[in-house]
Amino acid sequence: MASDEHILQEAIRLVGEGVSVTFPVNGRSMLPFIVGGEDSIVLESPRNPRVGDVVLARVEGGRFVVHRIVRAAGDRVTLMGDGNLAGREHCQVKDIMARAAYVVRKNGKRRSFDTFGMRLASSLWYAVLPFRRWLLAIYRRIFL
């Protein structure tokens, strides 16, 4: 059986060759936009990453995360999970291995991250960061 690290490296290699890869997501750091253990993401080439994109990146410390770009200044990028209350990660643009183009729900429906509605929703979600703790608590009680 292949290790998680091997599978991740293979997905990164395929994306680097221009292949779209559907990848399962674990964890709760991207709630409410991605539900770990239920949803998958479609990874594509990270051409011209910008604020608001959901990316797969190797962050300081060498671990990989699927988080949203919240700030970009030159070659430095700051990432934050939508479900995080305060934690942020940092990397360089070269450490962004893939961009999540779609979330695939457990029922198989795909939803693009690049629509006006999704970008607006993620911007509003970031704007309510001071209230995120309570909003996530309500979300978890209703949907999880």
Buried (B, 14 or more C-beta within 10 A) or exposed (E): EEEEEEEBBEBBEBBEEEEEBEBEBEBBBBBBBBBBEBBBBBBBBBEEBEBBBBBBBBBEEEEBBBBBBBEBEEEEBBBBBBBBEEEEBBBBBEBBBBBBBBBBBEEEEEEEBEEEEBBEBBEEBBEEBEEBEEBBEEBEEEEE
